[in-house]
Amino acid sequence: MKLLVTGGAGYVGSVVSALLLEAGHEVVVLDDLSTGHEDAVPEGARLVRGTLRDTAADVLGGAGFDAVLHFAAKSLVGESVEKPGLYWDKNLGESLALLDAMRVAGVPKIVFSSTAATYGEPESTPILETDPTRPTNPYGASKLAIDTALAEYARLHGLGGVSLRYFNVAGAYGRHGERHTVETHLIPNVLKIAQGDGDAVKMFGDDYPTPDGTCVRDYIHVTDLGRAHLLALNACEPGTHRIFNLGSGTGNSVREVVEVCRAVTGREIPAEVAPRRAGDPAVLVASSEKIQAELGWKPERDLRAMVDDAWTFLRSR
């Protein structure tokens, strides 16, 4: 298939692009490089630099694309609270421009990289696709709005769409790994301290109702996530928008992450308990039973593999 990957110069987008190429597909990456990296685009993919609003229609028009995999987005929760207009404009506004370009060009399928942040603070865990969606920040709200738009384009225009919702991605795939200018993810930040970049890991609260008192979060290896996108591509059905959660079903605590990082790196990695952060739920874990049952996907790489691959990638740079 001929595929457009938006945000394919970013972390997840570049991994999925590499997997698509290995599967024999033709890949065009559309990225404005505002947060992505040109050298992350896999060899064999063609890079078009531009925004979705300004460039998607030209790229898709008359070029015979079979599907779009959509990763381009602003994704910092804190920034979304400070600049909500930016997130509505970049996430929802540019996605609507992409969807309309697809409609005009007759591109029939889209796989959307959504987020479990659409659920907000869940009433129970693990989170199911049928649970209420009550995002607590503009980032999650803008992603939920895109899911709604996909459902409408499926209903009104016959688009086949799949949204994948997940929490924390980790690990690396060869030369493709996390390279965020502002890093908010726990594993790369712990590994930076292992390299000597920082003083101590801050564990925000150790009195939660969890096995070791620290918050539990869901982690997924970026390669497992990539496989899910390829399966979702084949699961797009005309006139249907499907939603799948991706997760471990159990999760790992902050203390567990630190201990695994210590074991993988062979370094002490100082850690200290800090006060709880407002609004931090004790447990955020997604169920992947639906995608396992319907598409045959399940996570294959555990936390140790995620940390091991992330550490190898970090040291290579």
C-alpha positions, 0 to 999 in steps of 0.5 A: 500500500501507499501510505502517508504517515503524519508526524513520521519524524517523531518517536512513535511515527518513525518506528511505525514508518520503519515497520511499514517499510519492512512490511513492503509498503511505500511510505511518505512522511509529512512532518513540520519538524517542529518536534520531530527530527529529519534524521529519524525518518527511516531510509526508504521513506520520502519526507515532505516538510509542512503542516497538515493544514498547509500541505496535506491536500497537496500531498494526498491529491491525485497521488493514489494513497491507500491510507493515512497513519496519523501521529502529528500532534502536540502532546505535553499535558502541562503545555496544553493547560497553559496554551489550550488554544494552541492544542485545539488549533494544532491537534483538532484544527489540523486533523480536520484539515487532514480529514477533509483532504482525505475526503477530497482525495478519496483516501479511504482509511486512517489509523489515529494515534489517540490517547488513554488521556481521553478517559481522564481519571477513571472510576475503575481499572483496568480501563475499558473502551466502554468507560466514560471519557472525561479528559482533565486537560486540553490535550486529552480533550483535543484528542477525544474531539478528533476521535469524535470527528473520525466517527462522524467522517465514518458515518457521513463519508464512509471513512474507515478509521481506527483509534488506538488509545494508550498511556506511556510508550517506552523503549526503542527500535534500532536507531529510533527512540525518544528524543524529546526537547522537553522530556516528561516521561519517567523512563528516559528521565530516570535513565538520564540520571543514570548517565549523570544528568540530574541529581535524583528521581523524584517519586511523587508520593509513596502512600498511595493504595498500591503494593509499594505506595507509589503510583502505578502506570501502564507502559507499552514497548514502542515496537509492540505499539508499532505492531498494533498500528499495522494490525489496525491498518488492516482492520479499517472498515468502510463507514466504521470507526473502531476504538481499541485500548492498548495496555498491559492490564497490570502496569508498573509502579514508579518504584518498580521502574526505578529498580528495573533501571538500576538493574539494567544500567548497573548504576545506583540512581538516587531516588527521593520521595516528594509530596504528591502531585495534585490530580495524580490517580493512584493507578492508570492501567488500560485493558487490551482485551478487546484488541486481543480478541478482535485483532490478535494483538498482545504486548510481547515486551516487558518493562525490562525490555523497554528499559534495556532498549531505551538505555541502549538507544540513549548510550548510542547518542 
